[in-house]
Amino acid sequence: MRMLASATNALLGTAVSLVLAVIGLLLCSNYAHDVLLPFGCAEIVALVASISVYVVYKNVLAKRK
């Protein structure tokens, strides 16, 4: 049951992050269309990097303790 709860939390966190990324991209497309591509690329890279760091922390570093 603990694994299911952990997976659910990870999926919900990812879904919320994606929704916030889409909202940011929509706002950027309306108000700063000229920087949409760099903003979108930076946002996706930051999202993937933060999820990767979290997964490595939870699966590798937290198990060493």
Predicted model as a PDB file, atoms N, CA, C, CB and O in Angstrom, pLDDT in the B-factor column:
MODEL        1                                                                  
ATOM      1  N   MET A   1       0.826  -1.205   0.000  1.00 65.00           N  
ATOM      2  CA  MET A   1       0.000   0.000   0.000  1.00 65.00           C  
ATOM      3  C   MET A   1       0.864   1.261   0.000  1.00 65.00           C  
ATOM      4  CB  MET A   1      -0.937   0.003   1.214  1.00 65.00           C  
ATOM      5  O   MET A   1       0.488   2.280  -0.578  1.00 65.00           O  
ATOM      6  N   ARG A   2       2.032   1.182   0.657  1.00 70.00           N  
ATOM      7  CA  ARG A   2       2.895   2.348   0.726  1.00 70.00           C  
ATOM      8  C   ARG A   2       3.423   2.726  -0.665  1.00 70.00           C  
ATOM      9  CB  ARG A   2       4.060   2.086   1.686  1.00 70.00           C  
ATOM     10  O   ARG A   2       3.556   3.906  -0.986  1.00 70.00           O  
ATOM     11  N   MET A   3       3.718   1.716  -1.479  1.00 70.00           N  
ATOM     12  CA  MET A   3       4.222   1.981  -2.822  1.00 70.00           C  
ATOM     13  C   MET A   3       3.148   2.656  -3.682  1.00 70.00           C  
ATOM     14  CB  MET A   3       4.692   0.673  -3.484  1.00 70.00           C  
ATOM     15  O   MET A   3       3.452   3.549  -4.473  1.00 70.00           O  
ATOM     16  N   LEU A   4       1.910   2.232  -3.524  1.00 74.00           N  
ATOM     17  CA  LEU A   4       0.813   2.843  -4.271  1.00 74.00           C  
ATOM     18  C   LEU A   4       0.640   4.306  -3.881  1.00 74.00           C  
ATOM     19  CB  LEU A   4      -0.493   2.076  -4.032  1.00 74.00           C  
ATOM     20  O   LEU A   4       0.409   5.157  -4.741  1.00 74.00           O  
ATOM     21  N   ALA A   5       0.752   4.597  -2.601  1.00 74.00           N  
ATOM     22  CA  ALA A   5       0.635   5.983  -2.146  1.00 74.00           C  
ATOM     23  C   ALA A   5       1.775   6.834  -2.688  1.00 74.00           C  
ATOM     24  CB  ALA A   5       0.616   6.044  -0.615  1.00 74.00           C  
ATOM     25  O   ALA A   5       1.563   7.980  -3.084  1.00 74.00           O  
ATOM     26  N   SER A   6       2.977   6.280  -2.708  1.00 72.00           N  
ATOM     27  CA  SER A   6       4.124   7.013  -3.238  1.00 72.00           C  
ATOM     28  C   SER A   6       3.960   7.273  -4.736  1.00 72.00           C  
ATOM     29  CB  SER A   6       5.423   6.237  -2.972  1.00 72.00           C  
ATOM     30  O   SER A   6       4.249   8.372  -5.210  1.00 72.00           O  
ATOM     31  N   ALA A   7       3.501   6.277  -5.474  1.00 74.00           N  
ATOM     32  CA  ALA A   7       3.287   6.444  -6.910  1.00 74.00           C  
ATOM     33  C   ALA A   7       2.182   7.463  -7.178  1.00 74.00           C  
ATOM     34  CB  ALA A   7       2.935   5.098  -7.562  1.00 74.00           C  
ATOM     35  O   ALA A   7       2.289   8.274  -8.098  1.00 74.00           O  
ATOM     36  N   THR A   8       1.135   7.421  -6.381  1.00 82.00           N  
ATOM     37  CA  THR A   8       0.041   8.376  -6.536  1.00 82.00           C  
ATOM     38  C   THR A   8       0.519   9.802  -6.290  1.00 82.00           C  
ATOM     39  CB  THR A   8      -1.103   8.034  -5.582  1.00 82.00           C  
ATOM     40  O   THR A   8       0.167  10.718  -7.033  1.00 82.00           O  
ATOM     41  N   ASN A   9       1.320   9.984  -5.247  1.00 79.00           N  
ATOM     42  CA  ASN A   9       1.855  11.320  -4.960  1.00 79.00           C  
ATOM     43  C   ASN A   9       2.747  11.812  -6.093  1.00 79.00           C  
ATOM     44  CB  ASN A   9       2.641  11.311  -3.644  1.00 79.00           C  
ATOM     45  O   ASN A   9       2.696  12.986  -6.461  1.00 79.00           O  
ATOM     46  N   ALA A  10       3.558  10.925  -6.643  1.00 78.00           N  
ATOM     47  CA  ALA A  10       4.437  11.321  -7.747  1.00 78.00           C  
ATOM     48  C   ALA A  10       3.629  11.695  -8.984  1.00 78.00           C  
ATOM     49  CB  ALA A  10       5.419  10.190  -8.083  1.00 78.00           C  
ATOM     50  O   ALA A  10       3.940  12.683  -9.649  1.00 78.00           O  
ATOM     51  N   LEU A  11       2.606  10.922  -9.297  1.00 83.00           N  
ATOM     52  CA  LEU A  11       1.775  11.225 -10.466  1.00 83.00           C  
ATOM     53  C   LEU A  11       0.994  12.521 -10.282  1.00 83.00           C  
ATOM     54  CB  LEU A  11       0.810  10.076 -10.741  1.00 83.00           C  
ATOM     55  O   LEU A  11       0.879  13.316 -11.215  1.00 83.00           O  
ATOM     56  N   LEU A  12       0.466  12.735  -9.098  1.00 87.00           N  
ATOM     57  CA  LEU A  12      -0.263  13.979  -8.841  1.00 87.00           C  
ATOM     58  C   LEU A  12       0.665  15.189  -8.909  1.00 87.00           C  
ATOM     59  CB  LEU A  12      -0.948  13.921  -7.472  1.00 87.00           C  
ATOM     60  O   LEU A  12       0.298  16.231  -9.452  1.00 87.00           O  
ATOM     61  N   GLY A  13       1.859  15.045  -8.360  1.00 82.00           N  
ATOM     62  CA  GLY A  13       2.833  16.137  -8.430  1.00 82.00           C  
ATOM     63  C   GLY A  13       3.220  16.465  -9.856  1.00 82.00           C  
ATOM     64  O   GLY A  13       3.340  17.633 -10.226  1.00 82.00           O  
ATOM     65  N   THR A  14       3.412  15.431 -10.651  1.00 82.00           N  
ATOM     66  CA  THR A  14       3.753  15.638 -12.059  1.00 82.00           C  
ATOM     67  C   THR A  14       2.598  16.281 -12.815  1.00 82.00           C  
ATOM     68  CB  THR A  14       4.136  14.309 -12.717  1.00 82.00           C  
ATOM     69  O   THR A  14       2.811  17.178 -13.630  1.00 82.00           O  
ATOM     70  N   ALA A  15       1.383  15.830 -12.551  1.00 88.00           N  
ATOM     71  CA  ALA A  15       0.215  16.403 -13.222  1.00 88.00           C  
ATOM     72  C   ALA A  15       0.042  17.875 -12.863  1.00 88.00           C  
ATOM     73  CB  ALA A  15      -1.050  15.620 -12.852  1.00 88.00           C  
ATOM     74  O   ALA A  15      -0.238  18.695 -13.738  1.00 88.00           O  
ATOM     75  N   VAL A  16       0.204  18.213 -11.602  1.00 88.00           N  
ATOM     76  CA  VAL A  16       0.078  19.615 -11.179  1.00 88.00           C  
ATOM     77  C   VAL A  16       1.175  20.453 -11.828  1.00 88.00           C  
ATOM     78  CB  VAL A  16       0.149  19.736  -9.630  1.00 88.00           C  
ATOM     79  O   VAL A  16       0.926  21.576 -12.269  1.00 88.00           O  
ATOM     80  N   SER A  17       2.386  19.908 -11.886  1.00 84.00           N  
ATOM     81  CA  SER A  17       3.489  20.641 -12.521  1.00 84.00           C  
ATOM     82  C   SER A  17       3.220  20.885 -13.997  1.00 84.00           C  
ATOM     83  CB  SER A  17       4.801  19.877 -12.355  1.00 84.00           C  
ATOM     84  O   SER A  17       3.504  21.969 -14.506  1.00 84.00           O  
ATOM     85  N   LEU A  18       2.682  19.900 -14.684  1.00 86.00           N  
ATOM     86  CA  LEU A  18       2.364  20.074 -16.102  1.00 86.00           C  
ATOM     87  C   LEU A  18       1.252  21.102 -16.309  1.00 86.00           C  
ATOM     88  CB  LEU A  18       1.956  18.737 -16.718  1.00 86.00           C  
ATOM     89  O   LEU A  18       1.308  21.894 -17.250  1.00 86.00           O  
ATOM     90  N   VAL A  19       0.261  21.093 -15.450  1.00 91.00           N  
ATOM     91  CA  VAL A  19      -0.816  22.087 -15.549  1.00 91.00           C  
ATOM     92  C   VAL A  19      -0.249  23.487 -15.348  1.00 91.00           C  
ATOM     93  CB  VAL A  19      -1.933  21.801 -14.508  1.00 91.00           C  
ATOM     94  O   VAL A  19      -0.609  24.411 -16.078  1.00 91.00           O  
ATOM     95  N   LEU A  20       0.635  23.655 -14.362  1.00 89.00           N  
ATOM     96  CA  LEU A  20       1.245  24.963 -14.138  1.00 89.00           C  
ATOM     97  C   LEU A  20       2.128  25.376 -15.312  1.00 89.00           C  
ATOM     98  CB  LEU A  20       2.062  24.950 -12.849  1.00 89.00           C  
ATOM     99  O   LEU A  20       2.194  26.557 -15.652  1.00 89.00           O  
ATOM    100  N   ALA A  21       2.809  24.411 -15.933  1.00 87.00           N  
ATOM    101  CA  ALA A  21       3.636  24.713 -17.099  1.00 87.00           C  
ATOM    102  C   ALA A  21       2.769  25.187 -18.263  1.00 87.00           C  
ATOM    103  CB  ALA A  21       4.458  23.479 -17.513  1.00 87.00           C  
ATOM    104  O   ALA A  21       3.127  26.141 -18.954  1.00 87.00           O  
ATOM    105  N   VAL A  22       1.647  24.536 -18.480  1.00 90.00           N  
ATOM    106  CA  VAL A  22       0.739  24.934 -19.562  1.00 90.00           C  
ATOM    107  C   VAL A  22       0.162  26.313 -19.290  1.00 90.00           C  
ATOM    108  CB  VAL A  22      -0.399  23.906 -19.728  1.00 90.00           C  
ATOM    109  O   VAL A  22       0.054  27.127 -20.207  1.00 90.00           O  
ATOM    110  N   ILE A  23      -0.209  26.588 -18.055  1.00 93.00           N  
ATOM    111  CA  ILE A  23      -0.736  27.912 -17.708  1.00 93.00           C  
ATOM    112  C   ILE A  23       0.329  28.985 -17.953  1.00 93.00           C  
ATOM    113  CB  ILE A  23      -1.204  27.945 -16.227  1.00 93.00           C  
ATOM    114  O   ILE A  23       0.029  30.052 -18.490  1.00 93.00           O  
ATOM    115  N   GLY A  24       1.565  28.697 -17.560  1.00 89.00           N  
ATOM    116  CA  GLY A  24       2.654  29.649 -17.808  1.00 89.00           C  
ATOM    117  C   GLY A  24       2.879  29.889 -19.283  1.00 89.00           C  
ATOM    118  O   GLY A  24       3.104  31.024 -19.704  1.00 89.00           O  
ATOM    119  N   LEU A  25       2.821  28.819 -20.080  1.00 89.00           N  
ATOM    120  CA  LEU A  25       2.992  28.974 -21.527  1.00 89.00           C  
ATOM    121  C   LEU A  25       1.849  29.770 -22.147  1.00 89.00           C  
ATOM    122  CB  LEU A  25       3.091  27.607 -22.196  1.00 89.00           C  
ATOM    123  O   LEU A  25       2.082  30.587 -23.038  1.00 89.00           O  
ATOM    124  N   LEU A  26       0.632  29.549 -21.695  1.00 92.00           N  
ATOM    125  CA  LEU A  26      -0.507  30.313 -22.216  1.00 92.00           C  
ATOM    126  C   LEU A  26      -0.396  31.789 -21.860  1.00 92.00           C  
ATOM    127  CB  LEU A  26      -1.822  29.746 -21.675  1.00 92.00           C  
ATOM    128  O   LEU A  26      -0.668  32.654 -22.692  1.00 92.00           O  
ATOM    129  N   LEU A  27       0.003  32.078 -20.626  1.00 91.00           N  
ATOM    130  CA  LEU A  27       0.182  33.483 -20.232  1.00 91.00           C  
ATOM    131  C   LEU A  27       1.299  34.136 -21.029  1.00 91.00           C  
ATOM    132  CB  LEU A  27       0.483  33.587 -18.731  1.00 91.00           C  
ATOM    133  O   LEU A  27       1.183  35.285 -21.453  1.00 91.00           O  
ATOM    134  N   CYS A  28       2.383  33.393 -21.230  1.00 89.00           N  
ATOM    135  CA  CYS A  28       3.507  33.935 -22.006  1.00 89.00           C  
ATOM    136  C   CYS A  28       3.095  34.175 -23.452  1.00 89.00           C  
ATOM    137  CB  CYS A  28       4.716  32.979 -21.953  1.00 89.00           C  
ATOM    138  O   CYS A  28       3.511  35.164 -24.057  1.00 89.00           O  
ATOM    139  N   SER A  29       2.288  33.288 -24.009  1.00 89.00           N  
ATOM    140  CA  SER A  29       1.876  33.475 -25.404  1.00 89.00           C  
ATOM    141  C   SER A  29       0.964  34.682 -25.563  1.00 89.00           C  
ATOM    142  CB  SER A  29       1.172  32.226 -25.919  1.00 89.00           C  
ATOM    143  O   SER A  29       0.936  35.299 -26.628  1.00 89.00           O  
ATOM    144  N   ASN A  30       0.225  35.022 -24.525  1.00 92.00           N  
ATOM    145  CA  ASN A  30      -0.661  36.188 -24.596  1.00 92.00           C  
ATOM    146  C   ASN A  30       0.069  37.505 -24.354  1.00 92.00           C  
ATOM    147  CB  ASN A  30      -1.777  36.042 -23.592  1.00 92.00           C  
ATOM    148  O   ASN A  30      -0.243  38.510 -24.993  1.00 92.00           O  
ATOM    149  N   TYR A  31       1.046  37.512 -23.427  1.00 91.00           N  
ATOM    150  CA  TYR A  31       1.648  38.774 -23.003  1.00 91.00           C  
ATOM    151  C   TYR A  31       3.070  38.998 -23.505  1.00 91.00           C  
ATOM    152  CB  TYR A  31       1.646  38.842 -21.523  1.00 91.00           C  
ATOM    153  O   TYR A  31       3.509  40.144 -23.601  1.00 91.00           O  
ATOM    154  N   ALA A  32       3.800  37.930 -23.827  1.00 87.00           N  
ATOM    155  CA  ALA A  32       5.187  38.086 -24.280  1.00 87.00           C  
ATOM    156  C   ALA A  32       5.469  37.060 -25.359  1.00 87.00           C  
ATOM    157  CB  ALA A  32       6.191  37.933 -23.100  1.00 87.00           C  
ATOM    158  O   ALA A  32       6.280  36.153 -25.176  1.00 87.00           O  
ATOM    159  N   HIS A  33       4.795  37.212 -26.476  1.00 87.00           N  
ATOM    160  CA  HIS A  33       4.859  36.212 -27.543  1.00 87.00           C  
ATOM    161  C   HIS A  33       6.265  36.054 -28.125  1.00 87.00           C  
ATOM    162  CB  HIS A  33       3.895  36.583 -28.649  1.00 87.00           C  
ATOM    163  O   HIS A  33       6.612  34.975 -28.605  1.00 87.00           O  
ATOM    164  N   ASP A  34       7.077  37.112 -28.088  1.00 90.00           N  
ATOM    165  CA  ASP A  34       8.411  37.061 -28.682  1.00 90.00           C  
ATOM    166  C   ASP A  34       9.376  36.172 -27.900  1.00 90.00           C  
ATOM    167  CB  ASP A  34       8.977  38.454 -28.780  1.00 90.00           C  
ATOM    168  O   ASP A  34      10.378  35.733 -28.465  1.00 90.00           O  
ATOM    169  N   VAL A  35       9.115  35.892 -26.635  1.00 89.00           N  
ATOM    170  CA  VAL A  35       9.998  35.030 -25.834  1.00 89.00           C  
ATOM    171  C   VAL A  35       9.334  33.696 -25.495  1.00 89.00           C  
ATOM    172  CB  VAL A  35      10.406  35.747 -24.543  1.00 89.00           C  
ATOM    173  O   VAL A  35       9.751  33.016 -24.557  1.00 89.00           O  
ATOM    174  N   LEU A  36       8.324  33.329 -26.238  1.00 88.00           N  
ATOM    175  CA  LEU A  36       7.582  32.100 -25.941  1.00 88.00           C  
ATOM    176  C   LEU A  36       8.449  30.853 -26.076  1.00 88.00           C  
ATOM    177  CB  LEU A  36       6.379  31.984 -26.860  1.00 88.00           C  
ATOM    178  O   LEU A  36       8.433  29.999 -25.190  1.00 88.00           O  
ATOM    179  N   LEU A  37       9.196  30.731 -27.151  1.00 90.00           N  
ATOM    180  CA  LEU A  37      10.013  29.530 -27.362  1.00 90.00           C  
ATOM    181  C   LEU A  37      11.098  29.375 -26.300  1.00 90.00           C  
ATOM    182  CB  LEU A  37      10.652  29.571 -28.743  1.00 90.00           C  
ATOM    183  O   LEU A  37      11.216  28.286 -25.737  1.00 90.00           O  
ATOM    184  N   PRO A  38      11.904  30.406 -25.989  1.00 91.00           N  
ATOM    185  CA  PRO A  38      12.902  30.230 -24.936  1.00 91.00           C  
ATOM    186  C   PRO A  38      12.273  29.956 -23.562  1.00 91.00           C  
ATOM    187  CB  PRO A  38      13.783  31.463 -24.856  1.00 91.00           C  
ATOM    188  O   PRO A  38      12.789  29.159 -22.778  1.00 91.00           O  
ATOM    189  N   PHE A  39      11.168  30.620 -23.291  1.00 90.00           N  
ATOM    190  CA  PHE A  39      10.482  30.397 -22.023  1.00 90.00           C  
ATOM    191  C   PHE A  39       9.964  28.969 -21.933  1.00 90.00           C  
ATOM    192  CB  PHE A  39       9.329  31.388 -21.854  1.00 90.00           C  
ATOM    193  O   PHE A  39      10.115  28.318 -20.899  1.00 90.00           O  
ATOM    194  N   GLY A  40       9.363  28.483 -22.995  1.00 88.00           N  
ATOM    195  CA  GLY A  40       8.839  27.120 -23.004  1.00 88.00           C  
ATOM    196  C   GLY A  40       9.939  26.086 -22.856  1.00 88.00           C  
ATOM    197  O   GLY A  40       9.799  25.122 -22.104  1.00 88.00           O  
ATOM    198  N   CYS A  41      11.032  26.287 -23.575  1.00 91.00           N  
ATOM    199  CA  CYS A  41      12.163  25.351 -23.461  1.00 91.00           C  
ATOM    200  C   CYS A  41      12.735  25.346 -22.049  1.00 91.00           C  
ATOM    201  CB  CYS A  41      13.267  25.715 -24.468  1.00 91.00           C  
ATOM    202  O   CYS A  41      12.999  24.282 -21.490  1.00 91.00           O  
ATOM    203  N   ALA A  42      12.926  26.517 -21.478  1.00 91.00           N  
ATOM    204  CA  ALA A  42      13.454  26.608 -20.114  1.00 91.00           C  
ATOM    205  C   ALA A  42      12.499  25.980 -19.106  1.00 91.00           C  
ATOM    206  CB  ALA A  42      13.718  28.069 -19.741  1.00 91.00           C  
ATOM    207  O   ALA A  42      12.934  25.328 -18.157  1.00 91.00           O  
ATOM    208  N   GLU A  43      11.218  26.173 -19.310  1.00 87.00           N  
ATOM    209  CA  GLU A  43      10.225  25.613 -18.398  1.00 87.00           C  
ATOM    210  C   GLU A  43      10.221  24.080 -18.449  1.00 87.00           C  
ATOM    211  CB  GLU A  43       8.833  26.155 -18.739  1.00 87.00           C  
ATOM    212  O   GLU A  43      10.158  23.428 -17.407  1.00 87.00           O  
ATOM    213  N   ILE A  44      10.287  23.511 -19.638  1.00 86.00           N  
ATOM    214  CA  ILE A  44      10.304  22.059 -19.780  1.00 86.00           C  
ATOM    215  C   ILE A  44      11.599  21.475 -19.227  1.00 86.00           C  
ATOM    216  CB  ILE A  44      10.131  21.662 -21.250  1.00 86.00           C  
ATOM    217  O   ILE A  44      11.569  20.439 -18.563  1.00 86.00           O  
ATOM    218  N   VAL A  45      12.736  22.122 -19.489  1.00 92.00           N  
ATOM    219  CA  VAL A  45      14.010  21.640 -18.945  1.00 92.00           C  
ATOM    220  C   VAL A  45      13.991  21.688 -17.420  1.00 92.00           C  
ATOM    221  CB  VAL A  45      15.186  22.480 -19.491  1.00 92.00           C  
ATOM    222  O   VAL A  45      14.455  20.753 -16.767  1.00 92.00           O  
ATOM    223  N   ALA A  46      13.465  22.757 -16.851  1.00 89.00           N  
ATOM    224  CA  ALA A  46      13.390  22.871 -15.392  1.00 89.00           C  
ATOM    225  C   ALA A  46      12.462  21.807 -14.809  1.00 89.00           C  
ATOM    226  CB  ALA A  46      12.905  24.275 -14.986  1.00 89.00           C  
ATOM    227  O   ALA A  46      12.757  21.248 -13.753  1.00 89.00           O  
ATOM    228  N   LEU A  47      11.363  21.524 -15.470  1.00 84.00           N  
ATOM    229  CA  LEU A  47      10.424  20.507 -15.003  1.00 84.00           C  
ATOM    230  C   LEU A  47      11.072  19.125 -15.011  1.00 84.00           C  
ATOM    231  CB  LEU A  47       9.159  20.505 -15.873  1.00 84.00           C  
ATOM    232  O   LEU A  47      10.976  18.384 -14.033  1.00 84.00           O  
ATOM    233  N   VAL A  48      11.730  18.781 -16.116  1.00 86.00           N  
ATOM    234  CA  VAL A  48      12.381  17.471 -16.215  1.00 86.00           C  
ATOM    235  C   VAL A  48      13.525  17.360 -15.207  1.00 86.00           C  
ATOM    236  CB  VAL A  48      12.907  17.236 -17.648  1.00 86.00           C  
ATOM    237  O   VAL A  48      13.706  16.313 -14.586  1.00 86.00           O  
ATOM    238  N   ALA A  49      14.284  18.421 -15.046  1.00 89.00           N  
ATOM    239  CA  ALA A  49      15.401  18.392 -14.096  1.00 89.00           C  
ATOM    240  C   ALA A  49      14.913  18.232 -12.665  1.00 89.00           C  
ATOM    241  CB  ALA A  49      16.235  19.663 -14.218  1.00 89.00           C  
ATOM    242  O   ALA A  49      15.484  17.453 -11.902  1.00 89.00           O  
ATOM    243  N   SER A  50      13.873  18.952 -12.292  1.00 85.00           N  
ATOM    244  CA  SER A  50      13.380  18.842 -10.910  1.00 85.00           C  
ATOM    245  C   SER A  50      12.778  17.467 -10.639  1.00 85.00           C  
ATOM    246  CB  SER A  50      12.335  19.930 -10.628  1.00 85.00           C  
ATOM    247  O   SER A  50      12.949  16.926  -9.547  1.00 85.00           O  
ATOM    248  N   ILE A  51      12.083  16.900 -11.606  1.00 81.00           N  
ATOM    249  CA  ILE A  51      11.535  15.558 -11.425  1.00 81.00           C  
ATOM    250  C   ILE A  51      12.668  14.540 -11.342  1.00 81.00           C  
ATOM    251  CB  ILE A  51      10.570  15.200 -12.578  1.00 81.00           C  
ATOM    252  O   ILE A  51      12.601  13.612 -10.536  1.00 81.00           O  
ATOM    253  N   SER A  52      13.703  14.698 -12.158  1.00 84.00           N  
ATOM    254  CA  SER A  52      14.839  13.773 -12.133  1.00 84.00           C  
ATOM    255  C   SER A  52      15.575  13.827 -10.797  1.00 84.00           C  
ATOM    256  CB  SER A  52      15.807  14.093 -13.272  1.00 84.00           C  
ATOM    257  O   SER A  52      15.933  12.788 -10.242  1.00 84.00           O  
ATOM    258  N   VAL A  53      15.798  15.020 -10.286  1.00 85.00           N  
ATOM    259  CA  VAL A  53      16.469  15.164  -8.989  1.00 85.00           C  
ATOM    260  C   VAL A  53      15.631  14.527  -7.891  1.00 85.00           C  
ATOM    261  CB  VAL A  53      16.730  16.653  -8.668  1.00 85.00           C  
ATOM    262  O   VAL A  53      16.173  13.853  -7.015  1.00 85.00           O  
ATOM    263  N   TYR A  54      14.340  14.727  -7.923  1.00 79.00           N  
ATOM    264  CA  TYR A  54      13.461  14.133  -6.913  1.00 79.00           C  
ATOM    265  C   TYR A  54      13.500  12.606  -6.970  1.00 79.00           C  
ATOM    266  CB  TYR A  54      12.022  14.627  -7.103  1.00 79.00           C  
ATOM    267  O   TYR A  54      13.576  11.948  -5.933  1.00 79.00           O  
ATOM    268  N   VAL A  55      13.450  12.046  -8.171  1.00 78.00           N  
ATOM    269  CA  VAL A  55      13.464  10.586  -8.320  1.00 78.00           C  
ATOM    270  C   VAL A  55      14.790  10.016  -7.840  1.00 78.00           C  
ATOM    271  CB  VAL A  55      13.212  10.184  -9.788  1.00 78.00           C  
ATOM    272  O   VAL A  55      14.809   9.006  -7.137  1.00 78.00           O  
ATOM    273  N   VAL A  56      15.898  10.649  -8.211  1.00 80.00           N  
ATOM    274  CA  VAL A  56      17.212  10.167  -7.757  1.00 80.00           C  
ATOM    275  C   VAL A  56      17.305  10.267  -6.242  1.00 80.00           C  
ATOM    276  CB  VAL A  56      18.360  10.974  -8.421  1.00 80.00           C  
ATOM    277  O   VAL A  56      17.808   9.350  -5.593  1.00 80.00           O  
ATOM    278  N   TYR A  57      16.834  11.353  -5.675  1.00 80.00           N  
ATOM    279  CA  TYR A  57      16.875  11.503  -4.221  1.00 80.00           C  
ATOM    280  C   TYR A  57      16.064  10.415  -3.529  1.00 80.00           C  
ATOM    281  CB  TYR A  57      16.353  12.880  -3.814  1.00 80.00           C  
ATOM    282  O   TYR A  57      16.543   9.777  -2.591  1.00 80.00           O  
ATOM    283  N   LYS A  58      14.841  10.207  -3.993  1.00 76.00           N  
ATOM    284  CA  LYS A  58      13.964   9.233  -3.347  1.00 76.00           C  
ATOM    285  C   LYS A  58      14.455   7.800  -3.525  1.00 76.00           C  
ATOM    286  CB  LYS A  58      12.559   9.361  -3.895  1.00 76.00           C  
ATOM    287  O   LYS A  58      14.341   6.992  -2.605  1.00 76.00           O  
ATOM    288  N   ASN A  59      15.004   7.474  -4.702  1.00 76.00           N  
ATOM    289  CA  ASN A  59      15.354   6.087  -4.989  1.00 76.00           C  
ATOM    290  C   ASN A  59      16.788   5.729  -4.646  1.00 76.00           C  
ATOM    291  CB  ASN A  59      15.115   5.803  -6.424  1.00 76.00           C  
ATOM    292  O   ASN A  59      17.077   4.556  -4.410  1.00 76.00           O  
ATOM    293  N   VAL A  60      17.686   6.680  -4.608  1.00 76.00           N  
ATOM    294  CA  VAL A  60      19.093   6.365  -4.383  1.00 76.00           C  
ATOM    295  C   VAL A  60      19.578   6.938  -3.058  1.00 76.00           C  
ATOM    296  CB  VAL A  60      19.948   6.899  -5.530  1.00 76.00           C  
ATOM    297  O   VAL A  60      20.044   6.197  -2.192  1.00 76.00           O  
ATOM    298  N   LEU A  61      19.474   8.222  -2.902  1.00 71.00           N  
ATOM    299  CA  LEU A  61      20.066   8.864  -1.737  1.00 71.00           C  
ATOM    300  C   LEU A  61      19.306   8.586  -0.452  1.00 71.00           C  
ATOM    301  CB  LEU A  61      20.141  10.338  -1.959  1.00 71.00           C  
ATOM    302  O   LEU A  61      19.926   8.432   0.601  1.00 71.00           O  
ATOM    303  N   ALA A  62      18.002   8.516  -0.506  1.00 68.00           N  
ATOM    304  CA  ALA A  62      17.211   8.290   0.711  1.00 68.00           C  
ATOM    305  C   ALA A  62      17.381   6.863   1.226  1.00 68.00           C  
ATOM    306  CB  ALA A  62      15.726   8.575   0.444  1.00 68.00           C  
ATOM    307  O   ALA A  62      17.195   6.620   2.419  1.00 68.00           O  
ATOM    308  N   LYS A  63      17.726   5.923   0.365  1.00 71.00           N  
ATOM    309  CA  LYS A  63      17.886   4.530   0.793  1.00 71.00           C  
ATOM    310  C   LYS A  63      19.230   4.275   1.438  1.00 71.00           C  
ATOM    311  CB  LYS A  63      17.709   3.602  -0.380  1.00 71.00           C  
ATOM    312  O   LYS A  63      19.413   3.233   2.068  1.00 71.00           O  
ATOM    313  N   ARG A  64      20.179   5.189   1.304  1.00 69.00           N  
ATOM    314  CA  ARG A  64      21.490   5.027   1.941  1.00 69.00           C  
ATOM    315  C   ARG A  64      21.440   5.262   3.437  1.00 69.00           C  
ATOM    316  CB  ARG A  64      22.488   5.970   1.319  1.00 69.00           C  
ATOM    317  O   ARG A  64      22.286   4.749   4.169  1.00 69.00           O  
ATOM    318  N   LYS A  65      20.485   6.012   3.895  1.00 61.00           N  
ATOM    319  CA  LYS A  65      20.400   6.382   5.315  1.00 61.00           C  
ATOM    320  C   LYS A  65      19.988   5.227   6.179  1.00 61.00           C  
ATOM    321  CB  LYS A  65      19.434   7.514   5.507  1.00 61.00           C  
ATOM    322  O   LYS A  65      19.871   5.377   7.395  1.00 61.00           O  
TER     323      LYS A  65                                                      
ENDMDL                                                                          
END                                                                             
